[in-house]
Amino acid sequence: MEERDDVKSMLLLLPLSVRSSRLCWPSSAAVEALQVLARGPEHSRVDSGEFMARFISHLRDSLSLSSTDYFATSATLGYALFFDELFPRKDSEDWFQNVVPSLASSLLRLPSLLEDHWQHADSFVPEKRGVVRTSLRVLDQQEAGVVLLSQELIAALLACSLFCLFPECLRVLQ
């Protein structure tokens, strides 16, 4: 898996690592935290914006992602302000009861979703001279390309974004 150019181009940008040619979460503590979160707020105690921000901070720490600067105090306050004060209480309860556990489940599936994607992506679009590359990859500047992603993979990548799990090297690319 790690020999593929498309995989190599993405590994620095993902919160995952490769072990025995398999993608995985680099920390068992992160997996355990996501499993607890997937079971709902009665197990995770994540039932408010404040507790969600704390959870994210601990999750980032377990993945050795810096919690300074990138996940600043303002982000923590933002989660608390939005979910605890601005979001209607009933919607907030529904969010933490249903949506957050679903997002955690999606994150737990991210390694297998990416592996499946990379195994099958380049077989989707035939071309006269072979197969058009459609896999998730970093394209060079001014390089034309096509990337096809499943809805489930897109959801998992968006969950990574909401949980601030992309490594800080993303800021370097901007």
Protein Blocks (a to p, Z undefined) as FASTA:
>chain_A
ZZpmklmmmmmmpcbdceehiacdfbfklmmmmmmmmnojklnopabfklmmmmmmmmmm
mnopafehjlgfklmmmmmmmmmmmpcfklmmmmmmmmmmmmmmmmmmmmmmmmmmmmmm
mmmmgcfklcadfbdcdddehiacdddddfklmmmmmmmmmnopacfklmmmZZ
